[in-house]
Amino acid sequence: MSLVGHCPLTGVALTGESRANRLMVVFVALHRLGCLVPAIASSAHGPYRSPLANLVLLGAAVAWNLALFRVACRRGWFPPPLVYLDVAFAAGLVALVSANLPTGDVSANWGIWAAQAGASLAAAAIGRAVAAVAVVGALVVAETVVTAGWSAGGASAVDLVYAANATACFALAAGFGIRYLRQEGRHLDRVNAQRLVAEAERAADHARYVTRVAHHRALHDTVLTTLTLIARGGVDHRAVPVRQRCARDADYIRGLLADRADARFGTLGEALREVVGGVSLLGLRVRYRSDLTPPDVPPSVVDALRDAAREALNNVVKHAGVDEAWVTVTSESDVLRVTVVDRGRGFDLVAVPPGFGFRNSVVDRVSEVGGRVRVSSEPGAGTCVELAWPR
């Protein structure tokens, strides 16, 4: 599964970096919610000079954050102008909330929390580290100076240091966190891209392998069979049927060179009759019988049974020492069977197991479409090859 997802709202592909940005948007939103909820809860009984002014400031803070995060959610990140505006807004809140307090009670000054949230966003959203440090540092200094200006009534130096330290720590965590997440996101994108390339290469290699195997099987069953029989003297190369067979094989090779697909046949009966006609050119008389209405067989199965039957008949020509064979199609118990039988010399299955050509061109072909092959033979008693496919 790909590591690059899609935005549920826009459908646009999300990279690892954009996912990190969206995750940080959620973190910043939760941080601000954690700052605003206590401020709203304490507004009714806080020690403010003007509770109404405090409510106005809280309303402005809520409205500003709703607008800010609406833009961030739509774009996936915070636009730089809004980040700087947020920093200025946080500094203004520190000043106004501090001015509305009769004492320097830092615990009641929720403007400091707003400054912490503004510093976190600045550290995360300002691209250059130097600029981010400068903005956060300026906000921390402004927070400390403004708060200290109203500290005569009770704010201690420890409280001010604690507030400044908290603001700096939140900013450091946010800045480090977003940069780490983006780095990991880019790394995952690279790993995913490399994996996809490797999978594509493996798929291409597999496709080339399948093509080579298909060509090997086809050449083995047609051209090589014809040439082998001529070389052994089993057929007269000057005979008209053999020359016709050679012409068909030559046309097949031209098709491979031109990358033409093999001709497909509508039914299994048509495909097997084509096989019988081709093998008869080599002098083998084939008696074909099918007592069935042509069954509904998928094209891939038709091709597999056709080619497997052709190779079984080729083996009769090459090894059986007879000029007659039988091909029978039957169907019983939902199993389709194509049987190739000869009364030739046969062989001992234990002493002479089927060779590579038979395994590759017959057994593997039928197995690939979910069928099976069974061979029965004894010396002097002929051979029976049964191709079975469950319907």
N, C-alpha and C positions, 0 to 999 in steps of 0.2 A: 504494500500500500504506500502510496506517495506521501511524503512528509509535507508537501505543499497542499494546503487546504484551500477552501473557497469561503469568502465572506457570505454569510447567510442572507445579508441584506442586498448586496450588490452583485453577488456571484463572481466577483473578481478573485483571481488566484491570490492566495496569501503566501508570502515567503516566510522563512523562519524569522527574519528581522521584523516584518510587519506583525507577526504573531507576538513577538516580544513587546512591540509597542502597544498592542491592544491589551496585553496582560498588565503592563505598567499603567495604562489608563485606569484599569480596574483597581489596582493597588492605590493609586493616587485618589481615586474617588472614595474608596473605603477610608483612607486616612482623613480626608476632609469631612466625611460623614462622622467619623469619630471625634473630630474637633467641633463640629457644629451642634451635634446633639446635646452634649453637656452645656454648651453655651446657651442654647435655647431653653434647656431645662432649668438653668440657674437664673434666667432673666427676670423671673417673677419676684425673686427674693434677694437678688444681688445688691451690693452696696453702691448703686449708681446714683450719681447726682440727678440724672434725668432718665428714669426708666423708659419713657417714651423715645428718647433719643437712642437708647440702647436697642429698643425694638426696631427702630428704623434702620440702625446699622446691621442688625441681624437679618432683617428682610432684604437689605441690599446685598449682604453676603450670600444669602440663599439664592437670590435671583442671579447674581453674577456667576455662581458656581453652576447653576442649571444651564445658563447660556453657554458657559465654557465647555462643559462636558457634552452638551448637545453637539457642538461643533466637533469636539474630539471623537465622539462616537461615530459621527457621520464620515469624518475623514480618516479615522484610524489613528490619529495623533494630534498633538497640539500645534497649531500654527505659531511660528515665532512671534509675530506681533502680539498675539493674545498672551503669550508667556510673559513678555515684558510688561504688558498691561496688568497682568495678574500680580506681578511683583510690586508694581506701584500701588495697586489696590490693597495688597497685604500691608505695605508700609503705612498707607493712609489709615487702615483699620487700627493698627497698633497705636498710632498717634491719637485718633479720635476716641477709641475705647479707653486709653490711658487718661485722656483729658476728662472723661466722664466718670472717672473713679475719684472719690474724695481722698483716698490714701493710695499708697503704692503697693496695695495687696496684689501680688503677682498671681496668686491662685485664682483671683476673680477676673483677671485681665485676659479675656478670651482672644483679644487681638494678638497676643503672643502665639496662640495656637494657629491663628491665621498666618502669621509670619512663618511658622514652622512648615505649614502646608505650602506656602508660596516658595520657600527655599527648596523644598523637596522637588517641586515641579520645575523650578529653574535649573537645578542640578541635573535633572533627568532630560529636560527638553532642549536645553541650550547645547548645540552640537560641539563647540570647541570647549575643551576642558578649562582653558585659561579664562575664557569669558564667563563660564559657569561659576568658577571659583570667585571671580571678581564680583559678579552679581550677588551671589550668596553671601560673600563677605560684607558687601555694602548693606545688604538687608539685615544681617546680624548686628552690624555696628549701629544701624539706624534703630533697630529694635531695642538695643541696650541703651543708647543715648536717650531715646524718647521715653522709655520706661523709667530710666533714672531721673528724668526731669520731673516726674511726679512721685518720686520715691521719698520725699521728705516725711510723708506720713507713716512710713513703716517698711518700705521695701529695703531689704538688706542686700549687701554686696553678694552674699551667697545665693540669694534668690535670682539676682541678675545673671550671675555666672551660670547657674543651673539652667535658666531659660535660654541663654545664648548657646550653651553646650548642647542642649536638646535640639535646638534649631539646626546647628551645624551637623550634629550626628544624623538627624533625619535626612538632611541634604546629602551627606556622604553616602548613606545607605542607598538612597534613591539613585544617585549618580552612578555608583558602582554597580548597583543591581541592573539598571537598564543596559549599561555597556556590556556587562557579562552576558545577559540574556541575548542581546543582539549578536554578540560574538558566537555564542552557542548556536543561535538560529542560523547564522551564515555557515557555520561548520556543518550543521545538519543538512542544509541545502546542498552543500558541496558533496557530502556523503551520499545524499539521495540522488543527485545528478550522476555521480559515478556509478551508483547501483543501477540506475536506469540504463546508462550506457552499457554496463556489463550485461544486463538482461537482454538488451537489444542485440548485442553481439552474440550472446548465447542463442537467442532465437534465430538470428541470421545463420549461425553455424548449424543449428538443428535443421533449418530449412534447406541449407545446402546439402547436409547429410541425407535428408529425406529424398532430395532430388537425385543425388548420386545413386542411392539405393534403388530408386525407381528406374533410373536409366540402366543401372547394372542388371536389374531383373529383366527389363524389357529386351536389352541386347542379348542377354544370356538365353532368353526363351525364343528369340527370333533369329537374328543374324548369326550368333555363335553356333546355334543348333544347326542351321543350314550349312555353314562353313565346315563344321565338324563332320557332318555326314558326307559332304563332298570329299573332304580330305581322307576319310576312312574308306572311300570307295563304296559306301553304302547306297548311293544313288548316282545316277548318270547325270552329270552336270549339263550334258547336251540335250537332255530330255526337255520337252516343252513345259511340263508342269514344274520341273525344278527351276527352269529359267523364269517362269512366272513367279515362283516363290522368291527367287533372288531379286526380281524386280520389286516385289512388295517390300522385301527387307530393305532394299536401297531407298525406297520411298519413305520407309519408316525412319531411316537415319537422316534423311533430309528434313523430316519433320522435327527430329530432335535438334538439329542444327538451327532450324528456324524457330525453335521454341514453340512448336504447335502442340496443343493438347491432344491426347489420344481421343479417338472417336468414341462416343458413348452410345450404348444401345438401350432401346426402350425396355426390353424384357430380357430375362435370363435366357430364354429360348433363342432369341435373336443372337445374343452374344455367343452362345455355345455353337450355334450353326455356323457362325463366322469362324470359330476355332476349327470346327470339323472341316470346313472348306479349305482353310489354310494348311492343315496337316495333311490333307489328302493330296496336296501338291508334292509331298515327299513320298508318295506311294503307299501310304497307310489308308486302308479302307476302314472307315469308322461307321459303325451302326449306331445311330442316335435314336433314343426313344424317350418320350416323355408323355405319360398318361394324364398330365395335369393341365388345367387351364393355367397359362403363365402367371405365376404368383406375383404378388406385389412386393418386389424386393428393392431395397434402396440402391441407387446407382453405385455407391461405393462397394456394396456387397456383390453386385453384378460384375463389376470390374475384377474384384478379388477372385471370385469363383471362376470367371472366364479365364483369367491369366493362370490360375492354379491348374485348371483342367488342361490348358494348352501345354503347360510344362509336363504334366503327367503323360500326355499323349506323345510329347517329344521324347520322353524317356522310353516309351514303347518302341518308337522308331529306332532309337539309339541302342537299346539294350535287350529288348525282348526277343528279337530274332523272328518276328512274325510280321505279317502285313495286314493284320486285322485286329480291331479293338472295338469295345462297346462303351458307349457313354449313356448313362441312364439317369433321369431326374425323377425323384420321388419325394413325397411329403407325407409324413405320418407323425402323430403326436407332436404337432407344432414344430417339427424339425425338418428343414429342407436338406435333401441329400443329393449330391452329384457324385456318381460312381463311375470310375474309369477302370475297365477290366480288360486284361489280355490273357491269352493262353500260351504265353511264351515260355522262355526258359526259367523265369523266376529267379529267386535268390534267397539265401539264408539271412533273415533279418538280424540275427545275433552276430554272425560272422561278417556280414557286409551291411553295416547300417547305412541309411540314406546319406548321400553326400551333401556337400555345401549347397549345390545348386538346388537340390530338392528342398532342403530346409529353408533356404532363403526365398525361393520362388513359389513354393507350395505351402509349407507349414506356416511360415511367418506371414505370408499374405492373408491366409484364412484366419489366423489368430488375431491379426490386427483389426478385423471387423467382427470379432467376437465368436468366431467359429472354431472348429477343431478338425484335425486330419487323422485318419487311421489308415495304416498300411498293412495289408495281409499278403504274404507271399511265401512260397516254398520252392525249392529247386525243382524244376521240371513241371510245376503245377501252375505257372502263371502268377500274375500280380493283380491285386485289387487295391485301388486308392479311393478312399471314401472322404468326400469333403462335406462336412455337416455344418449347418448354420441354424441356430434356433430362431424361429420366426416370432 
